[in-house]
């Protein structure tokens, strides 16, 4: 008698897992405030950050929220490949803020930092925010950069094939990709600041291409070849076509809005 295997066919399960993964990670959109006449519709590749002697990251923990240590370490290790200078990660700024019955903050996080320019990012880790979803990158007209991360939005996407740590790793680096300014070339850009390549961490949507990419290449946690090329050109001292220098060097005082986008921002990317 032929022995019947009790092992289920792995292909349907893999397809289901891939589809579930990209569905849970979808929803990245671009919101922009009105631009001045001399401002580009899409910010250039961030030459200042890529070529700076030092990249500075300020982290703000609201009500004890922090990313998983391994996810953070992998994100920084990946970032090291795309900047020429050292990366300085400052100690957490701890904020304790009130929340309502739904768990949303009733007061916006406010903090100050002495760092200045496009080589600096303020990263704010929130317990929950209806406006952030998972991640929200904002670049302001005075060249402040801020990323807000929503713990609930990120971790609620976890399932049996995708851990909370892996989701954190992907979202952490996706938003830093916005700060680096890739993709920039128009023939690859989708929804302004997202990549058309399904295997790129900057790909924003769910479709058959993203499902197949997860199946055959794994979860997209790094840049595609073309996004890497835009950064590597600047690392080698070359010029990316259309790229301009925009750093102004201002002292930062950041107020993070968790109830809506601040209209002073030039670009805001929500994931």
C-alpha positions as CSV (number, residue, x, y, z in Angstrom):
1,X,0.0,0.0,0.0
2,X,1.3,3.4,-0.9
3,X,2.1,5.5,2.1
4,X,0.2,8.7,2.3
5,X,2.2,11.7,3.4
6,X,0.8,14.0,6.0
7,X,2.9,16.9,4.9
8,X,0.8,19.6,3.3
9,X,1.7,21.0,-0.1
10,X,4.0,24.0,0.9
11,X,3.3,26.1,-2.2
12,X,-0.3,27.3,-1.4
13,X,0.8,28.0,2.2
14,X,3.8,30.0,0.9
15,X,1.6,32.0,-1.5
16,X,-0.9,32.7,1.3
17,X,1.9,33.8,3.6
18,X,3.4,36.1,0.9
19,X,0.0,37.6,0.1
20,X,-0.7,38.1,3.8
21,X,2.6,39.7,4.4
22,X,2.4,42.3,1.7
23,X,-1.2,43.1,2.6
24,X,-0.2,43.7,6.2
25,X,2.7,45.9,5.1
26,X,0.8,47.9,2.4
27,X,-0.6,51.4,2.6
28,X,2.3,53.7,2.1
29,X,1.2,57.0,0.6
30,X,2.7,60.4,-0.1
31,X,1.3,63.6,1.3
32,X,2.8,66.9,0.3
33,X,2.2,70.4,1.5
34,X,2.0,73.3,-1.0
35,X,5.5,74.1,-2.5
36,X,7.2,77.4,-3.0
37,X,7.9,78.3,-6.6
38,X,11.6,77.4,-6.4
39,X,11.1,74.1,-4.6
40,X,11.4,70.8,-6.5
41,X,8.3,68.6,-6.6
42,X,10.5,65.7,-5.5
43,X,13.3,66.4,-3.0
44,X,16.8,65.4,-4.4
45,X,18.9,62.6,-3.2
46,X,20.2,63.7,0.1
47,X,23.8,64.5,-0.8
48,X,24.4,66.1,2.6
49,X,23.5,63.0,4.6
50,X,25.3,60.6,2.2
51,X,28.6,62.6,2.1
52,X,28.6,64.0,5.6
53,X,31.5,63.2,8.0
54,X,28.9,62.3,10.6
55,X,25.3,61.2,10.4
56,X,23.4,62.0,13.6
57,X,20.3,60.2,14.8
58,X,18.3,61.5,17.7
59,X,15.8,59.1,19.2
60,X,12.7,60.0,21.1
61,X,10.9,57.3,23.1
62,X,7.3,58.3,24.0
63,X,5.9,56.3,26.9
64,X,8.7,53.8,26.8
65,X,8.3,52.8,23.1
66,X,11.5,51.6,21.5
67,X,12.2,49.4,18.5
68,X,13.5,45.9,19.0
69,X,17.3,46.0,19.5
70,X,18.1,43.5,16.8
71,X,15.9,45.3,14.3
72,X,17.6,48.6,15.1
73,X,21.1,47.1,14.8
74,X,20.3,45.6,11.4
75,X,18.9,48.9,10.2
76,X,22.0,50.8,11.3
77,X,24.3,48.1,9.7
78,X,22.4,48.6,6.5
79,X,22.6,52.4,6.6
80,X,26.4,52.2,7.1
81,X,26.7,50.9,3.5
82,X,25.1,54.1,2.2
83,X,26.8,56.9,4.0
84,X,30.5,57.8,3.9
85,X,30.7,59.1,7.5
86,X,30.3,57.7,10.9
87,X,26.8,57.2,12.3
88,X,26.3,58.7,15.8
89,X,23.2,57.4,17.6
90,X,22.4,59.6,20.6
91,X,20.8,58.2,23.8
92,X,17.0,58.1,23.9
93,X,15.2,61.2,24.9
94,X,12.4,59.9,27.2
95,X,9.0,61.5,27.1
96,X,5.9,60.6,29.2
97,X,2.7,61.8,27.7
98,X,-1.1,61.3,28.6
99,X,-3.3,59.0,26.4
100,X,-7.0,58.8,26.0
101,X,-9.3,55.7,26.4
102,X,-8.3,54.5,22.9
103,X,-4.7,54.7,23.7
104,X,-3.9,57.7,21.5
105,X,-1.8,60.6,22.8
106,X,-3.7,63.7,23.9
107,X,-0.6,65.9,23.6
108,X,2.0,66.2,20.9
109,X,5.6,65.2,21.7
110,X,7.8,68.2,21.9
111,X,11.6,68.2,22.2
112,X,14.6,70.2,21.1
113,X,18.0,69.2,19.6
114,X,21.1,71.2,18.9
115,X,21.9,69.2,15.8
116,X,21.4,70.9,12.4
117,X,21.2,70.1,8.7
118,X,20.2,67.3,6.4
119,X,22.8,64.9,8.0
120,X,20.5,64.7,11.1
121,X,17.2,62.9,11.7
122,X,15.0,63.0,14.7
123,X,13.2,59.6,15.1
124,X,10.1,59.6,17.3
125,X,8.7,56.3,18.6
126,X,5.0,56.5,19.4
127,X,2.8,54.0,21.1
128,X,-0.1,54.6,18.7
129,X,-1.2,57.3,16.3
130,X,-4.1,57.4,13.9
131,X,-2.1,59.7,11.6
132,X,1.2,57.9,11.5
133,X,-0.1,54.4,10.6
134,X,3.3,52.6,10.7
135,X,5.9,55.2,9.7
136,X,5.8,58.9,8.6
137,X,8.8,60.8,7.2
138,X,8.7,64.6,7.1
139,X,11.2,67.0,5.6
140,X,10.6,70.6,6.4
141,X,11.4,73.7,4.4
142,X,14.2,74.7,6.9
143,X,15.7,71.2,6.2
144,X,14.7,69.6,9.5
145,X,14.1,65.9,9.1
146,X,11.8,63.8,11.3
147,X,10.5,60.3,11.2
148,X,7.6,59.1,13.4
149,X,7.1,55.4,14.0
150,X,3.8,53.9,15.3
151,X,4.4,50.9,17.5
152,X,0.8,49.6,17.3
153,X,0.6,50.1,13.5
154,X,3.8,48.2,13.0
155,X,3.3,45.3,15.4
156,X,-0.3,44.7,14.5
157,X,1.0,43.6,11.1
158,X,2.8,40.6,12.5
159,X,1.7,37.1,11.8
160,X,3.0,33.5,11.9
161,X,5.3,34.1,8.9
162,X,6.5,37.6,9.7
163,X,7.8,38.6,13.2
164,X,7.4,41.9,14.9
165,X,11.2,42.4,14.7
166,X,11.2,41.9,11.0
167,X,8.4,44.3,10.4
168,X,10.2,46.9,12.5
169,X,13.4,46.3,10.5
170,X,11.6,46.9,7.2
171,X,9.7,50.0,8.3
172,X,12.7,51.5,10.1
173,X,14.8,51.3,6.9
174,X,12.0,52.2,4.5
175,X,11.5,55.6,6.3
176,X,15.3,56.2,6.4
177,X,15.2,55.6,2.7
178,X,12.9,58.6,2.3
179,X,15.5,60.6,4.3
180,X,18.2,59.5,1.9
181,X,16.0,60.7,-1.0
182,X,15.7,57.5,-3.1
183,X,14.4,56.8,-5.6
184,X,15.0,60.1,-7.4
185,X,15.1,59.3,-11.1
186,X,11.7,59.8,-12.7
187,X,11.6,56.6,-14.7
188,X,11.7,54.5,-11.5
189,X,9.7,56.8,-9.2
190,X,6.2,55.8,-8.1
191,X,4.0,58.1,-6.0
192,X,6.9,60.5,-6.0
193,X,9.1,59.0,-3.4
194,X,8.6,55.2,-3.9
195,X,10.3,52.7,-6.2
196,X,8.7,50.8,-9.0
197,X,10.9,47.7,-8.3
198,X,8.9,45.2,-6.2
199,X,12.0,43.8,-4.6
200,X,13.0,47.2,-3.3
201,X,12.3,48.2,0.3
202,X,10.9,51.4,-1.2
203,X,8.2,49.6,-3.1
204,X,4.8,50.9,-1.8
205,X,2.0,48.8,-2.9
206,X,0.4,45.3,-3.0
207,X,0.1,43.6,-6.4
208,X,1.1,40.3,-8.0
209,X,4.7,41.6,-8.4
210,X,5.2,42.2,-4.7
211,X,3.7,38.7,-3.9
212,X,6.1,37.0,-6.3
213,X,9.0,39.1,-5.0
214,X,8.3,37.9,-1.4
215,X,8.0,34.3,-2.6
216,X,11.2,34.2,-4.6
217,X,13.4,36.8,-3.0
218,X,12.1,37.1,0.6
219,X,10.9,40.2,2.3
220,X,12.3,43.5,0.8
221,X,14.6,44.9,3.5
222,X,17.2,46.7,1.4
223,X,17.4,48.9,-1.7
224,X,17.2,47.6,-5.2
225,X,20.2,47.9,-7.5
226,X,19.0,51.2,-9.0
227,X,18.3,52.9,-5.7
228,X,21.8,51.8,-4.5
229,X,23.3,53.2,-7.7
230,X,21.9,56.6,-7.0
231,X,23.5,56.6,-3.5
232,X,26.8,55.0,-4.7
233,X,27.2,57.7,-7.3
234,X,27.3,60.3,-4.5
235,X,29.6,58.1,-2.4
236,X,32.0,58.1,-5.3
237,X,31.8,61.9,-5.7
238,X,29.7,61.9,-8.8
239,X,26.5,63.8,-9.4
240,X,23.1,62.3,-9.7
241,X,21.3,64.1,-12.6
242,X,19.1,66.8,-11.3
243,X,20.5,66.6,-7.7
244,X,21.1,69.8,-5.8
245,X,22.6,70.8,-2.5
246,X,19.9,72.1,-0.1
247,X,21.4,72.0,3.5
248,X,21.0,75.3,5.4
249,X,22.1,74.4,8.9
250,X,19.4,75.5,11.3
251,X,18.9,74.6,14.9
252,X,16.1,72.2,15.4
253,X,13.1,72.5,17.6
254,X,10.8,69.7,16.6
255,X,7.1,69.4,17.4
256,X,5.6,66.1,16.2
257,X,2.0,66.4,15.3
258,X,0.1,63.1,16.0
259,X,-3.3,64.6,15.0
260,X,-2.4,65.8,11.5
261,X,0.4,66.9,9.2
262,X,2.0,70.2,9.8
263,X,1.5,72.4,6.7
264,X,5.1,73.7,6.9
265,X,6.5,70.4,5.6
266,X,7.7,70.1,2.1
267,X,7.3,66.4,1.9
268,X,5.6,63.8,4.1
269,X,5.7,60.1,3.3
270,X,3.3,57.9,5.3
271,X,3.8,54.1,5.4
